[in-house]
Amino acid sequence: MTKLRLAIVGAGPAGIYAADILLKAERGFDVSIDLFESLPAPYGLVRYGVAPDHPRIKGIITALREVLDRGDIRIFGNVTYGVDITLDDLKRHYNAVIFATGAVHDAGLEIPGIELDGSYGAADFVSWFDGHPDVPRTWPLEAKSVAVIGNGNVALDVSRILAKHAADLLPTEIPDNVYEILENSPVTDVHVFGRRGPAQVKFTPLELRELGELRDVDMILADEDFDYDEHTKAAIASNKQVMVIDRVLQQWRQREVGSASRRLHLHFYAKPLELLSDENGHVRAIRYERTESDGEGGVRGTGEIRELEIQAVYRAVGYFGSPLPGIPFDKKHGIIPNHEGQVLRTGDNERMYGVYATGWIKRGPVGLIGHTKSDAMETIKHVINDQGNWWSPADPSEESVEKLLRDRGVEYTNLDGWHNLDEHEQALGAERGRARVKVVPRDEMIRVSNGTAVEVGAAE
């Protein structure tokens, strides 16, 4: 029987779901799948893009682990595509490749002053507080008043971590270095800016409710943002999610405020225009325009300009994909150009046979885990049906890839290695009455994974 040797680049939910769907699909050939991941541990943004105080969302890892633990998918961690293994290598050893590399960098925000000191991308901050091994171990939390630009769940995550008292994060897997810096943060006020109204936010109700449960944090809302027009009233009445969000916000409006040591301000109808600088090139204020509903679900400017003193700003306006060596890339949208997951060449828009995409690098950083599954199903359908256009590898043996990486001196990790790291992190947590303490340095992750460092207490 014909055998498909498939490489998948990216071991987050998109890559793992694609592998699982292919293995369960009706097909007339055998399958052998290798996952390549640039980090020593799998699960992508579920491990490094979800706030540590969201254990329910991190429960997705349980389902992903069940897929990997079946033993019918190999994983090669700490292997970077384009550095440790190339497209030519994949063509030599596989019949096809699926890129599931996601989108891990911040989308840009084109306003004057965005480059000032004290202006940060939310994705970088999330990577830091999630213990990503490739970001600095420190973070300059020196501001008393902070702005967060965005009205999606990432903006809420960033705002919540900034406003939350560090002691309330101790039951989570927050790394020690992150806890220590958050514990010493002087922040008193976090301001969240969205250019549209309360009925047009991209928050999910669950995320929003969690924001209002913070200890010793007052929720501050402006009455002027809740003078709804008829279109907004209709949106609230006709959409259950919008109705729930409005109900939460209205409840916050009724709360007594003034006794908490920290405040979280929600500014709706506020379009950021410019970040203003002090004499040292550091953020000192945000200038924004007051907007209003246009009666059709959008907003228009009013011409009223306001200014708020701040010392730091985080833009949470979306994620953006990164180009991959030898693979077409749409610079405008941050994706691999494709038709239903079949990668298209730059210029003539023709098929690039044997190359596929799934997840955020395929469709952009929108949608939840459920969308990732349907995405993978669409891509896998074409992988199966494209059998006549698969590559013809010169050496498709499973041993050849391991030899290739060894010969190049790549210190890769595998599934057993992830189990070692997982158990080690849980042991570190058990010492302190926590579920897990995450190991942060990459070299330490590799040593623990490969069985050369087993001493509890090695995490930072």
N, C-alpha and C positions, 0 to 999 in steps of 0.2 A: 504494500500500500504506500502511496505517496506520503511524504512527511513534510510538514511545514515547520521550518526552523525560523522562529519569530523573535526578533529583538524588540523590546519596549524600553524607550529611554524616558525614565521618570517613574519612581515608585511611590507616588502619591495615590490618592483615590482614583484618579483618571486612569493611570497605568494599571493598577491592580484590578479595577473593574473590567478593563478591556481584556486582560488575561483571563479572568474568571468567565466572562461571557463567551470568549472563544472556546475555552475548554468545555463549556456546557452546550455549545451550539451543535446543531445537526450539520455534519460535514462528511465528506467522503475521503478523509485523509487523517493521518496522525498529526499530533502537534507537540512541539517542544518549545517552551518559552523561557527566555532569559530577560530579567528586568535589570536595567542598569540605572544606578542612582548615584548622583554626585556626592551626597551626604553619606556618612557611615551608617545611618539608620533610615528605615523606610518611613512612609506615611506623609511626607511632604508638608503641606500647609496644615494638615490636621495636627501634626506635632509642633510645627514652627510658625503657624499663622493663626492659631486659636488661643485666645487669652487663657491663662492658667486657671482662672476661676470659672471656667466653663466645662466642668467635668461631663456634663450631659452630651455636649457636642463631641468631646474627646472620646466618648463611648463608641464613636464610629470606628475607632481603632480596633475594637473587639471584633467587629465584622470583617475588617480588612485582614486582621491577623488570622482569622479562621480560614480565609482564602489561601494565604501564604503557607499556613501550617499543614495544609493537605499534602504538601510535598511534591506537587506536580508543577511547580514554578520555581526556577532558580532565581536568586537575587545576587547581584554583584554591587555592593555598596562601596562608596569612596572611589567611584570610577566616573570621571568627567568626560562627557562626550566632547569631541573636538580636541581633547588633550591626551587622554589615556587610550581612547578608542575613536577611530575616525569613520566616516561614511564608507571609505574604501575597505576598511576592516569589516564593517558590517556586511558589505556586499560579498566579501570573501567567505564569510561564515554563516550567513543567514539568507533566507528567501525573501524577507521583507522586514521593515522596521516601522514601528509606530512611535511617534514623538508625543509624549505626554508630559512635557516639561513645565506646564502651567504658566503662571504670570506672577512673579515674585517682587518686581520693582514698582515703585510709585509712578503713577501717571503724573504728567506735568501739570502745573497750574500757571498759566501765562499772565501773571500780574507783576507790576513793578515791585521790586524789593524781595521777591521770593527767594533770592539767592543770599540774603543777609544772614549773618551769624544769628543763631537762635531760631532759624527757620528749618524745619525738619519734615521729612516724609514719614507718614504713618507706618508704611511697610517696614522701614528701617527700625522704627521704635518697637514695633511688634516683634521683629526678629530679635531685638535686644532683650525684651522682657521674656521672650520665650526660650532664651538660651541657645540661639542659633550659633553654631561654632565659628562662622565666618564673619561675624560682626564684632566690633570692639567690646571689651568687657565692661567698659564704663559708659556712662551717659550723663550729659550736663544738665541735671535737674536743679536749676538755680533760680527759676522764675517763681514769683509769687502769683502772678496773673498770666494765664496761658490761654491762647485761642486754638480751637480745633475747627478746621474748615471741612465741612462735609455733613451730609444727613443720611449716611448709611450705617450699617452695623459696625464697620471698622472704626468709624468716627466715635461710635458709642463705646467700643472696646478701649480705644485710646483714652477717651474722656474718663471712663470708669477707673482705669488703672491709675491715671494721674490724680483723680480725686479721692480714691479709696485709701484708707489708712493701711499702711503696709502690714500691720499686725493681723489684719483681716485676710491677708493673702497667705499667711503661714500654713494653713491646712492644705494648700495646693502644692503643686510641684515646682513652684517658683524657685529659680536658682538662688543660691546664697548671695552672690554679688548683686543681683537685681534687688533682692529684699533690702540689703544694706543701703543701697542708693535711694530707693523709694522711702525708706524709713527716715532719711535725712532730707527729704524734699521739703522746701519751704512753701509749697503751693498753698494758696488759700482760695483762689478763684479759677475755675475752668469755664471758658466761654465757648459754646458750640454754635457755629454759624452755618445757616442754610439759606440759599437765595429764594426758596419757595416757602409755602405756608405749612402749617401743621398737618394738613390733610394730604400733602404731597410728599411726605418724607419717605425714605426707603428703609427705615427701621422695620424690624419685625417686632410684633408685640412682646414676645418673650424677652428680647434684648432690652426693650424700652422699660419693661417692668423691673428688670434687674437693676437698671440704673437708679430707680427710685428707692431701692432697698439698701442703699449705702448707709452705713452707720456714721452719724455725726456729719452729714452732708445735706445742706438745704438745697432744694430744687427751686430755681428762680425762673419764673416765666413772666412775660409782659402782657398785660391785658390787651394792648393794641393789636397783638398778633391773633386774637381770637374773635375779632369782629368779622364773622364769616359772611361772604356773599352767597347768593342763591346756588351757584354752581358748587361751591364747597359744601354747603349743607346737603345738597343732593348726593355728592360723593360719599359723605359720611353715612347717609341713610341707605345707600345702595351697596356698599362694600363692607363686609363684616370686619375685615382686617383694619380698614380705616376707622371704622366705628370703635373698635377696641382701642386703637391708638389714641383717638380723640378722648375716649373715656378715661384712659390713664392720665393724659395731660390735664384734663379738667379736674381730676382728683388732686393732682399736684397743686393746681391753682388754689385749692381750698386749704392747703396746709398752712400752719403757722410757721413763719421763718424768722431767723434772727438769732437763734441760740447755738447753731452749729459752728464748728471751727472752720469748716470749708463750705464753699458754695459752688453749685454747678448751674450755670446760666444757659438757657436755650434761647438763641436769637433766631427767630424765623423772619422771612421777608428781608433778609440781610445779604446783599451781594458784595463779597470782598472786592475791593478795587485796587488796594495798594498796601504794602507794608512799609512803614516809615522807620527811618534809621536814627539812632543817636549819633553822637560825635565819634563813636568808636566803630561804626559800621554794624552795630547790633540792633536787632528789632526793638523798637520802643512803643509802637502803636500799630493798630490796624485801622485803615480807612475803608468804609463800606457805604454802599448806597441802599437806602430803604426802598424796597420794592413793594408792589401790591398785586393782587390778583387781577388777571386780565378778563376774568369772567368765563374763560374757556379751559381752565385747568393749568394755565401757564401764569407767568408773572411779567410785569413790565416795570421799568424804573420810574421812580417818582421825582428824581432829581434832588432828593434830600440826602445830603452827605453827612455821615456821622463818623466819629473817631473814638477809639477806645484804647487806653493805655494798656499795653501788655509787654511781657519780656521774652515770650517765646510763642511760636505758632507751629502747629502740625497740620499738614495738608492730608486729608483722607478722602481724596477725590477719585479713588480707583487704583487698581493694579494695572501693570503693563507688561507684556511679554518681551522676551529677549531673543535676538537673532541667534541662529545656530549655524556653525560652519558647514557650508555646502548645501544648505537648505534655503529655499526661497523665504522671504520675510516681507510682510506688509508693514512698513514703518509707520504708516498713519494709524493703523488699528492695533499694532502690536501682536499680530498673529501670523501663523503660517498660512498663506493663501491655499484654499482647498475647496473641493466640491464634495460635501458630505463626508469629509475626512480624507478624501483622495487628494494628495498634495499636487498643486499646479505650479508649473514653471513660471518664473518671472519673464515677462516679455510676450511670449506667444500664448500663455495661459493653457498650455497643453499638459497632459498628465505627466507626472514624474513617477514612473512605474516603480513599484516596490516600496514607496514611501507614503506613510499615512500620518494623520494627526488626530488627537482626541483631547477633550478637556478644554481648559482655558486657552491654551496655545492654538486651539482650533477655532473657537468661537468667541474668544474674549472673556474677560473676568466678570461674567454675570451668571446668576443662577446658583442653585444650591446643589447638594450631593445628588439629589434625584435627577437633575439635569445632566450630571456627569455620567450617570448610568445610561440614559437614553442616548447621549452623545456617543458613548462607547459602542452601543448596539448598532448605531448607524455606521460607524467606521468599520466594525468587525464584519458587517454584512458585505462590505466591499472587499475586505481582505479575503473572505471566503470565495466570493464570486470572481475575483481577479486572478485565479490560479494560473491562467494562461500567461499572465504578465509578471509572475514572480521572478525574482532574480534566480540565477543558477549558480550557487556558491561553489567555489573551487574546493573548499574544505569545510563541510557542514558538521563535522563531528563535534560533539559537546565538549570533548577534552581540549579541542584546539583553542577555544576561547580562554580557558584557564591558563593554558600554556602561554598564549599571547600576553596576557596580563602579567604573569610571572616573569616572562622574559624581559618585559619592559620595567620591571621593578615596581609595579603597582601594588600597593599594600591594600588589597581589596578585602571587604568583609562579606559574609554570607548570612544565610538565615540563622544558622547556629550562632553566629556572632551576634546577631540582633538579640537572640534569646539570652545570651550571656550579658549583654548590656542591659537589657530589660530587667533581668533578675538582680543585677548589680544596683541599678537605680532604685529598685524596690527595697533592697536591703538597706541602702543609704536612708531611704525614707522611714523604714521600720525603726531605725535607731532613734528617730525623732518623733515617732507617732504620726508620721505622714505616709501617704500612699506611695510617694516617689520623690526623690530629689534628682533632678536631671543633671547628668554629666555634660559639661559645656565644651571644654577644649577638644578639638578634633583629634589630636594625637592621643589624648586619654580615651576617647571613645573607641579609637582603633585598637589600643592596647587591651582594653577591657573586652572588646568584641573578639579579639583573636587569642584571648586567654593568656596574655602576658602581663596583666595587671588585675588582680582580684582582691586587693586590699580595700575593705570598706573604709570610706573616708577620703577617697581620691577625688570626689567631685568638688567643684568650686561653686 
